[in-house]
Amino acid sequence: MLHRKQKKPNVEDGRRMAQLQSTIEQYTTKVNQLKKQSAKIEDVIKTLQGKILEIGGDKLRNQKTKIDNIKERIDTANNNITTAQVAKTKAEKDIIKLEASISKAEKEAETLTEELEQLDRLIEKNAQDTSKIKAEVQEAKKVLKWMSLV
């Protein structure tokens, strides 16, 4: 480990690194040996499976084929189930999003309806005011006409 003031690793760190490197090499050798042994065992297993099939004859081969077919169908069914579950989860999330969107749109529609009602009331009030102003203008015209006659 380098300390701030040191420029080179100390001797103890060097020894520790060498010890760790040696340990890594030992384990790597063991792993390689185990891989070779497991490969041999797998070859023996395959050979024994072949011999079992030879001894059992056609009946055993047919049963193995049936089992392999059933395993394939199970795998296919599991894949279909997984796909359906993913689609269901996505659909549930989409429903939640759509419900939120609908709720938001309903609130906006409610707000717009209220604003529209306010505008309708304002238009009605303005129409009434306009009618009053027109009536007052007509009355003023009558008064002006009467005054010009006098």
Summary of the structure (lengths in Angstrom):
residues: 150
radius of gyration: 46.0
end to end distance: 118.3
largest distance: 138.5
contacts: 290
relative contact order: 0.02
helix: 93%
strand: 0%
